[in-house]
Amino acid sequence: MDRRRKIIGYIVALLAALAQVVTQAAAPVTAAPALLGLGGSASIFRGQAFDTCQAPPLTTLSAWAASEYRAVGVYYSGRARACPRQTYLSARWLSGARDLGWKVLPIFVGSQSPCVRAASKKGYPIGDDPYDQGWDEGMDAVHDASALGILPHSALYLDMEAYNDKNDDCADTTLTFIRSWSAAVRDKGYLPGFYSSAESGVRHLERARRAGMDDLPEAVWFARWKASPNTAKEPSLSSTAWAPHRRIHQYAGNVTETYGGRKLTIDRNLVDAPVAVID
């Protein structure tokens, strides 16, 4: 009997150890403050994420637990959003998503480059005072995030759609706005992130980094579709730029997927970057 108890005890201990290994492997990493240039801690997620124009209901997020995705991008604020009226997005939605095990990537779609390529964004240009405009919109980004229960040390991602970064005057205006927006967000204790095309905004940001400019975003989210998902090997970025844990690769867009009977049209992303800290 004693021998049987010992064997059963060994099996239970082994199963518990295996469960712990699986849990640790699936858990997101929390970065040290020094990695991100701010005091306090930032929540780092590493894995698959999707973003979609309209934040889906929590019942859909629950159904999508069957997918490989564990983080969701939400367009929470900004005057140039394609879906400005978010039916479900609220503080309760965010805490519910957190409780379901989802990480959140907050996206701010504010004023766009004067030489933006997308026709749908041309009606929201950065004006004649890009510094003040960037600062004001950075404050808006923080205010709206805080109102939703997104806490300091969260990443807020500025969405700047593809633009002509080879137009010097336009590029200068755009970069001034980006830097001022980033400075405002950082001033309030949040982490400024930046989303754009790898072949325009992200390439432009890398030139600014190499030139030694300050007030740049803390993390970059680059769109390069029809490419294998990889955060480390983006041709527009030096291998040491925005590393470690500061990159997201959007590698596919406008694809439809269904899990648990719930269908969404999404963009696919591979993440190794900071996400929201939800109250």
Phi and psi in degrees as GROMACS dihedral restraints (atoms count N, CA, C in turn):
[ dihedral_restraints ]
;  ai    aj    ak    al  type     phi  dphi    fc
    3     4     5     6     1   -60.7    20    10
    4     5     6     7     1   -39.4    20    10
    6     7     8     9     1   -65.2    20    10
    7     8     9    10     1   -40.9    20    10
    9    10    11    12     1   -62.3    20    10
   10    11    12    13     1   -42.1    20    10
   12    13    14    15     1   -62.1    20    10
   13    14    15    16     1   -40.5    20    10
   15    16    17    18     1   -63.7    20    10
   16    17    18    19     1   -43.5    20    10
   18    19    20    21     1   -63.1    20    10
   19    20    21    22     1   -45.3    20    10
   21    22    23    24     1   -60.9    20    10
   22    23    24    25     1   -40.6    20    10
   24    25    26    27     1   -62.1    20    10
   25    26    27    28     1   -42.2    20    10
   27    28    29    30     1   -62.5    20    10
   28    29    30    31     1   -41.9    20    10
   30    31    32    33     1   -64.7    20    10
   31    32    33    34     1   -43.4    20    10
   33    34    35    36     1   -61.5    20    10
   34    35    36    37     1   -43.7    20    10
   36    37    38    39     1   -63.8    20    10
   37    38    39    40     1   -40.2    20    10
   39    40    41    42     1   -64.3    20    10
   40    41    42    43     1   -44.9    20    10
   42    43    44    45     1   -62.1    20    10
   43    44    45    46     1   -39.4    20    10
   45    46    47    48     1   -64.5    20    10
   46    47    48    49     1   -40.4    20    10
   48    49    50    51     1   -65.6    20    10
   49    50    51    52     1   -41.5    20    10
   51    52    53    54     1   -63.6    20    10
   52    53    54    55     1   -40.7    20    10
   54    55    56    57     1   -62.4    20    10
   55    56    57    58     1   -39.0    20    10
   57    58    59    60     1   -65.4    20    10
   58    59    60    61     1   -40.4    20    10
   60    61    62    63     1   -63.0    20    10
   61    62    63    64     1   -44.2    20    10
   63    64    65    66     1   -62.6    20    10
   64    65    66    67     1   -43.9    20    10
   66    67    68    69     1   -62.1    20    10
   67    68    69    70     1   -43.1    20    10
   69    70    71    72     1   -65.6    20    10
   70    71    72    73     1   -37.2    20    10
   72    73    74    75     1   -67.9    20    10
   73    74    75    76     1   -32.2    20    10
   75    76    77    78     1   -86.5    20    10
   76    77    78    79     1   -16.3    20    10
   78    79    80    81     1   -75.7    20    10
   79    80    81    82     1   145.9    20    10
   81    82    83    84     1   -69.2    20    10
   82    83    84    85     1   157.7    20    10
   84    85    86    87     1   -93.8    20    10
   85    86    87    88     1   140.2    20    10
   87    88    89    90     1  -101.0    20    10
   88    89    90    91     1   122.4    20    10
   90    91    92    93     1   -80.5    20    10
   91    92    93    94     1   150.4    20    10
   93    94    95    96     1   -69.3    20    10
   94    95    96    97     1   147.5    20    10
   96    97    98    99     1   -55.2    20    10
   97    98    99   100     1   -34.6    20    10
   99   100   101   102     1   -61.6    20    10
  100   101   102   103     1   -24.6    20    10
  102   103   104   105     1   -67.5    20    10
  103   104   105   106     1   -26.1    20    10
  105   106   107   108     1  -117.9    20    10
  106   107   108   109     1     2.5    20    10
  108   109   110   111     1    75.2    20    10
  109   110   111   112     1    13.9    20    10
  111   112   113   114     1  -131.8    20    10
  112   113   114   115     1   153.0    20    10
  114   115   116   117     1   -68.6    20    10
  115   116   117   118     1   166.1    20    10
  117   118   119   120     1    81.2    20    10
  118   119   120   121     1  -174.6    20    10
  120   121   122   123     1  -114.7    20    10
  121   122   123   124     1   152.8    20    10
  123   124   125   126     1  -117.2    20    10
  124   125   126   127     1   142.9    20    10
  126   127   128   129     1   -88.0    20    10
  127   128   129   130     1   117.9    20    10
  129   130   131   132     1  -104.4    20    10
  130   131   132   133     1   130.2    20    10
  132   133   134   135     1  -112.7    20    10
  133   134   135   136     1   138.5    20    10
  135   136   137   138     1  -127.3    20    10
  136   137   138   139     1   114.2    20    10
  138   139   140   141     1   157.4    20    10
  139   140   141   142     1  -162.3    20    10
  141   142   143   144     1   -88.2    20    10
  142   143   144   145     1   140.1    20    10
  144   145   146   147     1  -138.2    20    10
  145   146   147   148     1   158.7    20    10
  147   148   149   150     1  -129.3    20    10
  148   149   150   151     1   154.0    20    10
  150   151   152   153     1  -127.4    20    10
  151   152   153   154     1   148.9    20    10
  153   154   155   156     1  -147.7    20    10
  154   155   156   157     1   150.5    20    10
  156   157   158   159     1   -56.1    20    10
  157   158   159   160     1   -46.1    20    10
  159   160   161   162     1  -108.6    20    10
  160   161   162   163     1   122.4    20    10
  162   163   164   165     1   -55.9    20    10
  163   164   165   166     1   125.1    20    10
  165   166   167   168     1   -74.9    20    10
  166   167   168   169     1   158.3    20    10
  168   169   170   171     1   -62.8    20    10
  169   170   171   172     1   157.2    20    10
  171   172   173   174     1   -62.2    20    10
  172   173   174   175     1   -28.7    20    10
  174   175   176   177     1   -63.3    20    10
  175   176   177   178     1   -34.1    20    10
  177   178   179   180     1   -71.0    20    10
  178   179   180   181     1   -42.0    20    10
  180   181   182   183     1   -60.0    20    10
  181   182   183   184     1   -38.6    20    10
  183   184   185   186     1   -63.6    20    10
  184   185   186   187     1   -43.1    20    10
  186   187   188   189     1   -64.7    20    10
  187   188   189   190     1   -34.6    20    10
  189   190   191   192     1   -78.4    20    10
  190   191   192   193     1     5.1    20    10
  192   193   194   195     1   -62.1    20    10
  193   194   195   196     1   -19.5    20    10
  195   196   197   198     1   -77.4    20    10
  196   197   198   199     1    -8.5    20    10
  198   199   200   201     1   -88.6    20    10
  199   200   201   202     1   178.3    20    10
  201   202   203   204     1   -83.5    20    10
  202   203   204   205     1    -9.7    20    10
  204   205   206   207     1   -79.6    20    10
  205   206   207   208     1   142.2    20    10
  207   208   209   210     1  -135.3    20    10
  208   209   210   211     1     6.0    20    10
  210   211   212   213     1  -141.1    20    10
  211   212   213   214     1   151.1    20    10
  213   214   215   216     1  -134.3    20    10
  214   215   216   217     1   133.2    20    10
  216   217   218   219     1   -88.1    20    10
  217   218   219   220     1   132.1    20    10
  219   220   221   222     1  -124.9    20    10
  220   221   222   223     1   134.5    20    10
  222   223   224   225     1   -88.8    20    10
  223   224   225   226     1    85.0    20    10
  225   226   227   228     1   -85.6    20    10
  226   227   228   229     1   -18.1    20    10
  228   229   230   231     1  -165.1    20    10
  229   230   231   232     1   169.1    20    10
  231   232   233   234     1   113.0    20    10
  232   233   234   235     1   139.9    20    10
  234   235   236   237     1   -74.2    20    10
  235   236   237   238     1   -15.0    20    10
  237   238   239   240     1  -103.3    20    10
  238   239   240   241     1    17.4    20    10
  240   241   242   243     1   -64.5    20    10
  241   242   243   244     1   141.6    20    10
  243   244   245   246     1   -70.6    20    10
  244   245   246   247     1   -29.0    20    10
  246   247   248   249     1  -122.4    20    10
  247   248   249   250     1    76.1    20    10
  249   250   251   252     1   -67.9    20    10
  250   251   252   253     1   -28.6    20    10
  252   253   254   255     1   -95.3    20    10
  253   254   255   256     1   101.0    20    10
  255   256   257   258     1   -92.3    20    10
  256   257   258   259     1   108.1    20    10
  258   259   260   261     1   -63.1    20    10
  259   260   261   262     1   -38.9    20    10
  261   262   263   264     1  -106.7    20    10
  262   263   264   265     1   -21.3    20    10
  264   265   266   267     1   -68.0    20    10
  265   266   267   268     1   125.0    20    10
  267   268   269   270     1  -162.6    20    10
  268   269   270   271     1   175.2    20    10
  270   271   272   273     1   -61.7    20    10
  271   272   273   274     1   -38.1    20    10
  273   274   275   276     1   -66.4    20    10
  274   275   276   277     1   -39.3    20    10
  276   277   278   279     1   -61.4    20    10
  277   278   279   280     1   -44.2    20    10
  279   280   281   282     1   -64.6    20    10
  280   281   282   283     1   -44.1    20    10
  282   283   284   285     1   -67.7    20    10
  283   284   285   286     1   -33.3    20    10
  285   286   287   288     1   -66.3    20    10
  286   287   288   289     1   -41.5    20    10
  288   289   290   291     1   -61.7    20    10
  289   290   291   292     1   -43.2    20    10
  291   292   293   294     1   -58.8    20    10
  292   293   294   295     1   -45.9    20    10
  294   295   296   297     1   -66.5    20    10
  295   296   297   298     1   -24.7    20    10
  297   298   299   300     1   -81.7    20    10
  298   299   300   301     1    -2.0    20    10
  300   301   302   303     1    95.8    20    10
  301   302   303   304     1     9.4    20    10
  303   304   305   306     1   -90.6    20    10
  304   305   306   307     1   143.7    20    10
  306   307   308   309     1   -96.2    20    10
  307   308   309   310     1   152.8    20    10
  309   310   311   312     1  -122.8    20    10
  310   311   312   313     1   135.8    20    10
  312   313   314   315     1  -110.3    20    10
  313   314   315   316     1   102.3    20    10
  315   316   317   318     1   -77.8    20    10
  316   317   318   319     1   129.1    20    10
  318   319   320   321     1  -118.4    20    10
  319   320   321   322     1   127.5    20    10
  321   322   323   324     1  -109.4    20    10
  322   323   324   325     1   118.6    20    10
  324   325   326   327     1  -109.1    20    10
  325   326   327   328     1    87.5    20    10
  327   328   329   330     1   -95.1    20    10
  328   329   330   331     1  -149.2    20    10
  330   331   332   333     1   -59.2    20    10
  331   332   333   334     1   147.6    20    10
  333   334   335   336     1  -110.4    20    10
  334   335   336   337     1   161.2    20    10
  336   337   338   339     1   -55.2    20    10
  337   338   339   340     1   141.6    20    10
  339   340   341   342     1   -60.3    20    10
  340   341   342   343     1   -20.8    20    10
  342   343   344   345     1  -112.6    20    10
  343   344   345   346     1    34.9    20    10
  345   346   347   348     1   -61.3    20    10
  346   347   348   349     1   145.4    20    10
  348   349   350   351     1   -85.4    20    10
  349   350   351   352     1   -35.2    20    10
  351   352   353   354     1   -72.5    20    10
  352   353   354   355     1   126.8    20    10
  354   355   356   357     1   -60.7    20    10
  355   356   357   358     1   -33.7    20    10
  357   358   359   360     1   -68.8    20    10
  358   359   360   361     1   -15.1    20    10
  360   361   362   363     1  -105.6    20    10
  361   362   363   364     1    -3.6    20    10
  363   364   365   366     1   -67.8    20    10
  364   365   366   367     1   -18.2    20    10
  366   367   368   369     1   -83.0    20    10
  367   368   369   370     1     6.3    20    10
  369   370   371   372     1  -129.6    20    10
  370   371   372   373     1    52.0    20    10
  372   373   374   375     1   -76.7    20    10
  373   374   375   376     1   151.1    20    10
  375   376   377   378     1   -64.8    20    10
  376   377   378   379     1   136.4    20    10
  378   379   380   381     1   -90.8    20    10
  379   380   381   382     1  -155.0    20    10
  381   382   383   384     1   -79.1    20    10
  382   383   384   385     1   -11.0    20    10
  384   385   386   387     1  -125.0    20    10
  385   386   387   388     1    72.3    20    10
  387   388   389   390     1   -62.7    20    10
  388   389   390   391     1   -29.4    20    10
  390   391   392   393     1   -66.5    20    10
  391   392   393   394     1   -54.4    20    10
  393   394   395   396     1   -63.8    20    10
  394   395   396   397     1   -38.2    20    10
  396   397   398   399     1   -65.3    20    10
  397   398   399   400     1   -42.3    20    10
  399   400   401   402     1   -62.3    20    10
  400   401   402   403     1   -42.4    20    10
  402   403   404   405     1   -63.4    20    10
  403   404   405   406     1   -47.7    20    10
  405   406   407   408     1   -61.0    20    10
  406   407   408   409     1   -41.8    20    10
  408   409   410   411     1   -73.0    20    10
  409   410   411   412     1   -29.4    20    10
  411   412   413   414     1   -64.0    20    10
  412   413   414   415     1   -40.6    20    10
  414   415   416   417     1   -65.3    20    10
  415   416   417   418     1   -38.8    20    10
  417   418   419   420     1   -61.0    20    10
  418   419   420   421     1   -42.2    20    10
  420   421   422   423     1   -60.1    20    10
  421   422   423   424     1   -42.7    20    10
  423   424   425   426     1   -69.3    20    10
  424   425   426   427     1   -44.6    20    10
  426   427   428   429     1   -58.7    20    10
  427   428   429   430     1   -47.7    20    10
  429   430   431   432     1   -69.6    20    10
  430   431   432   433     1   -34.2    20    10
  432   433   434   435     1   -66.2    20    10
  433   434   435   436     1   -45.8    20    10
  435   436   437   438     1   -61.6    20    10
  436   437   438   439     1   -39.2    20    10
  438   439   440   441     1   -63.2    20    10
  439   440   441   442     1   -24.5    20    10
  441   442   443   444     1   -92.1    20    10
  442   443   444   445     1     1.5    20    10
  444   445   446   447     1    84.8    20    10
  445   446   447   448     1    19.3    20    10
  447   448   449   450     1   -88.1    20    10
  448   449   450   451     1   118.0    20    10
  450   451   452   453     1   -88.6    20    10
  451   452   453   454     1   161.8    20    10
  453   454   455   456     1   -53.5    20    10
  454   455   456   457     1   154.8    20    10
  456   457   458   459     1    78.5    20    10
  457   458   459   460     1     1.9    20    10
  459   460   461   462     1   -80.4    20    10
  460   461   462   463     1   151.2    20    10
  462   463   464   465     1   -85.8    20    10
  463   464   465   466     1   136.3    20    10
  465   466   467   468     1  -120.2    20    10
  466   467   468   469     1   125.3    20    10
  468   469   470   471     1  -104.1    20    10
  469   470   471   472     1   119.7    20    10
  471   472   473   474     1   -79.9    20    10
  472   473   474   475     1   121.5    20    10
  474   475   476   477     1   -93.2    20    10
  475   476   477   478     1   110.7    20    10
  477   478   479   480     1  -118.2    20    10
  478   479   480   481     1   103.8    20    10
  480   481   482   483     1   -65.3    20    10
  481   482   483   484     1   161.8    20    10
  483   484   485   486     1   -52.3    20    10
  484   485   486   487     1   136.9    20    10
  486   487   488   489     1  -141.7    20    10
  487   488   489   490     1   171.2    20    10
  489   490   491   492     1   -83.2    20    10
  490   491   492   493     1    89.6    20    10
  492   493   494   495     1   -73.7    20    10
  493   494   495   496     1    -5.6    20    10
  495   496   497   498     1   -90.6    20    10
  496   497   498   499     1    -4.7    20    10
  498   499   500   501     1   -85.3    20    10
  499   500   501   502     1   104.1    20    10
  501   502   503   504     1   -58.2    20    10
  502   503   504   505     1   -47.0    20    10
  504   505   506   507     1   -63.8    20    10
  505   506   507   508     1   -44.4    20    10
  507   508   509   510     1   -65.9    20    10
  508   509   510   511     1   -42.3    20    10
  510   511   512   513     1   -62.3    20    10
  511   512   513   514     1   -40.3    20    10
  513   514   515   516     1   -64.0    20    10
  514   515   516   517     1   -44.2    20    10
  516   517   518   519     1   -60.7    20    10
  517   518   519   520     1   -44.9    20    10
  519   520   521   522     1   -64.4    20    10
  520   521   522   523     1   -44.0    20    10
  522   523   524   525     1   -67.1    20    10
  523   524   525   526     1   -37.2    20    10
  525   526   527   528     1   -59.9    20    10
  526   527   528   529     1   -43.6    20    10
  528   529   530   531     1   -62.2    20    10
  529   530   531   532     1   -47.0    20    10
  531   532   533   534     1   -60.4    20    10
  532   533   534   535     1   -45.1    20    10
  534   535   536   537     1   -66.7    20    10
  535   536   537   538     1   -40.6    20    10
  537   538   539   540     1   -68.0    20    10
  538   539   540   541     1   -42.3    20    10
  540   541   542   543     1   -58.4    20    10
  541   542   543   544     1   -45.2    20    10
  543   544   545   546     1   -63.5    20    10
  544   545   546   547     1   -41.1    20    10
  546   547   548   549     1   -63.6    20    10
  547   548   549   550     1   -41.1    20    10
  549   550   551   552     1   -65.0    20    10
  550   551   552   553     1   -45.3    20    10
  552   553   554   555     1   -62.8    20    10
  553   554   555   556     1   -43.6    20    10
  555   556   557   558     1   -65.4    20    10
  556   557   558   559     1   -37.8    20    10
  558   559   560   561     1   -59.2    20    10
  559   560   561   562     1   -29.5    20    10
  561   562   563   564     1   -95.1    20    10
  562   563   564   565     1    10.3    20    10
  564   565   566   567     1    87.1    20    10
  565   566   567   568     1    13.1    20    10
  567   568   569   570     1  -103.2    20    10
  568   569   570   571     1   166.6    20    10
  570   571   572   573     1  -101.2    20    10
  571   572   573   574     1   113.6    20    10
  573   574   575   576     1   -75.4    20    10
  574   575   576   577     1   124.2    20    10
  576   577   578   579     1  -112.9    20    10
  577   578   579   580     1   171.4    20    10
  579   580   581   582     1  -145.8    20    10
  580   581   582   583     1   127.2    20    10
  582   583   584   585     1  -113.4    20    10
  583   584   585   586     1   135.9    20    10
  585   586   587   588     1  -168.9    20    10
  586   587   588   589     1   177.4    20    10
  588   589   590   591     1   -66.1    20    10
  589   590   591   592     1   140.6    20    10
  591   592   593   594     1   -61.6    20    10
  592   593   594   595     1   -27.7    20    10
  594   595   596   597     1   -96.2    20    10
  595   596   597   598     1    12.2    20    10
  597   598   599   600     1  -143.4    20    10
  598   599   600   601     1   -84.6    20    10
  600   601   602   603     1   -60.9    20    10
  601   602   603   604     1   -42.2    20    10
  603   604   605   606     1   -71.1    20    10
  604   605   606   607     1   -39.3    20    10
  606   607   608   609     1   -61.3    20    10
  607   608   609   610     1   -42.0    20    10
  609   610   611   612     1   -62.9    20    10
  610   611   612   613     1   -43.4    20    10
  612   613   614   615     1   -63.6    20    10
  613   614   615   616     1   -37.4    20    10
  615   616   617   618     1   -65.1    20    10
  616   617   618   619     1   -38.1    20    10
  618   619   620   621     1   -62.6    20    10
  619   620   621   622     1   -39.9    20    10
  621   622   623   624     1   -65.3    20    10
  622   623   624   625     1   -39.2    20    10
  624   625   626   627     1   -63.5    20    10
  625   626   627   628     1   -44.4    20    10
  627   628   629   630     1   -66.5    20    10
  628   629   630   631     1   -26.3    20    10
  630   631   632   633     1   -80.5    20    10
  631   632   633   634     1    -4.4    20    10
  633   634   635   636     1    84.6    20    10
  634   635   636   637     1    18.8    20    10
  636   637   638   639     1   -71.5    20    10
  637   638   639   640     1   148.0    20    10
  639   640   641   642     1   -99.6    20    10
  640   641   642   643     1  -176.5    20    10
  642   643   644   645     1    57.2    20    10
  643   644   645   646     1    33.1    20    10
  645   646   647   648     1   -87.7    20    10
  646   647   648   649     1   158.2    20    10
  648   649   650   651     1   -58.4    20    10
  649   650   651   652     1   155.8    20    10
  651   652   653   654     1   -83.6    20    10
  652   653   654   655     1   -23.4    20    10
  654   655   656   657     1  -142.7    20    10
  655   656   657   658     1   149.4    20    10
  657   658   659   660     1  -122.0    20    10
  658   659   660   661     1   140.3    20    10
  660   661   662   663     1  -122.1    20    10
  661   662   663   664     1   102.2    20    10
  663   664   665   666     1  -105.1    20    10
  664   665   666   667     1   135.7    20    10
  666   667   668   669     1   -95.4    20    10
  667   668   669   670     1   114.3    20    10
  669   670   671   672     1  -140.0    20    10
  670   671   672   673     1    97.1    20    10
  672   673   674   675     1   -81.6    20    10
  673   674   675   676     1   165.0    20    10
  675   676   677   678     1    57.6    20    10
  676   677   678   679     1    36.7    20    10
  678   679   680   681     1  -133.4    20    10
  679   680   681   682     1   153.3    20    10
  681   682   683   684     1   -64.5    20    10
  682   683   684   685     1   136.1    20    10
  684   685   686   687     1   -62.1    20    10
  685   686   687   688     1   123.9    20    10
  687   688   689   690     1  -162.1    20    10
  688   689   690   691     1   121.5    20    10
  690   691   692   693     1   -86.4    20    10
  691   692   693   694     1   -19.1    20    10
  693   694   695   696     1   -92.0    20    10
  694   695   696   697     1   -22.3    20    10
  696   697   698   699     1  -119.5    20    10
  697   698   699   700     1    54.6    20    10
  699   700   701   702     1   -86.2    20    10
  700   701   702   703     1   121.1    20    10
  702   703   704   705     1   -59.4    20    10
  703   704   705   706     1   -27.7    20    10
  705   706   707   708     1   -78.6    20    10
  706   707   708   709     1    -9.4    20    10
  708   709   710   711     1  -120.6    20    10
  709   710   711   712     1   141.8    20    10
  711   712   713   714     1   -62.1    20    10
  712   713   714   715     1   149.5    20    10
  714   715   716   717     1   -62.8    20    10
  715   716   717   718     1   -22.7    20    10
  717   718   719   720     1   -98.6    20    10
  718   719   720   721     1    -3.4    20    10
  720   721   722   723     1   -78.2    20    10
  721   722   723   724     1   136.1    20    10
  723   724   725   726     1    48.6    20    10
  724   725   726   727     1    58.5    20    10
  726   727   728   729     1  -147.2    20    10
  727   728   729   730     1   148.1    20    10
  729   730   731   732     1   -87.9    20    10
  730   731   732   733     1   167.7    20    10
  732   733   734   735     1    58.8    20    10
  733   734   735   736     1    40.0    20    10
  735   736   737   738     1  -136.1    20    10
  736   737   738   739     1    25.9    20    10
  738   739   740   741     1  -134.0    20    10
  739   740   741   742     1   145.1    20    10
  741   742   743   744     1  -133.5    20    10
  742   743   744   745     1   134.8    20    10
  744   745   746   747     1  -111.4    20    10
  745   746   747   748     1   114.5    20    10
  747   748   749   750     1   -87.4    20    10
  748   749   750   751     1   110.8    20    10
  750   751   752   753     1  -109.9    20    10
  751   752   753   754     1    -4.9    20    10
  753   754   755   756     1  -156.5    20    10
  754   755   756   757     1   149.8    20    10
  756   757   758   759     1  -139.2    20    10
  757   758   759   760     1   153.5    20    10
  759   760   761   762     1    56.2    20    10
  760   761   762   763     1    47.1    20    10
  762   763   764   765     1  -108.5    20    10
  763   764   765   766     1   150.2    20    10
  765   766   767   768     1  -108.9    20    10
  766   767   768   769     1   130.6    20    10
  768   769   770   771     1  -135.2    20    10
  769   770   771   772     1   152.7    20    10
  771   772   773   774     1  -132.3    20    10
  772   773   774   775     1   129.9    20    10
  774   775   776   777     1  -138.3    20    10
  775   776   777   778     1   137.2    20    10
  777   778   779   780     1    58.2    20    10
  778   779   780   781     1    28.0    20    10
  780   781   782   783     1    79.2    20    10
  781   782   783   784     1     6.6    20    10
  783   784   785   786     1  -112.0    20    10
  784   785   786   787     1   119.6    20    10
  786   787   788   789     1  -101.0    20    10
  787   788   789   790     1   138.0    20    10
  789   790   791   792     1  -137.9    20    10
  790   791   792   793     1   150.2    20    10
  792   793   794   795     1  -101.0    20    10
  793   794   795   796     1   122.9    20    10
  795   796   797   798     1  -136.5    20    10
  796   797   798   799     1   168.3    20    10
  798   799   800   801     1  -106.8    20    10
  799   800   801   802     1   144.0    20    10
  801   802   803   804     1  -100.6    20    10
  802   803   804   805     1   140.6    20    10
  804   805   806   807     1  -139.6    20    10
  805   806   807   808     1   143.8    20    10
  807   808   809   810     1  -107.4    20    10
  808   809   810   811     1   125.5    20    10
  810   811   812   813     1  -115.6    20    10
  811   812   813   814     1   136.6    20    10
  813   814   815   816     1  -146.0    20    10
  814   815   816   817     1    76.3    20    10
  816   817   818   819     1  -163.6    20    10
  817   818   819   820     1   168.6    20    10
  819   820   821   822     1   -72.5    20    10
  820   821   822   823     1   148.8    20    10
  822   823   824   825     1  -126.6    20    10
  823   824   825   826     1  -172.0    20    10
  825   826   827   828     1   -76.4    20    10
  826   827   828   829     1   146.9    20    10
  828   829   830   831     1  -103.1    20    10
  829   830   831   832     1   115.3    20    10
  831   832   833   834     1   -99.1    20    10
  832   833   834   835     1   133.0    20    10
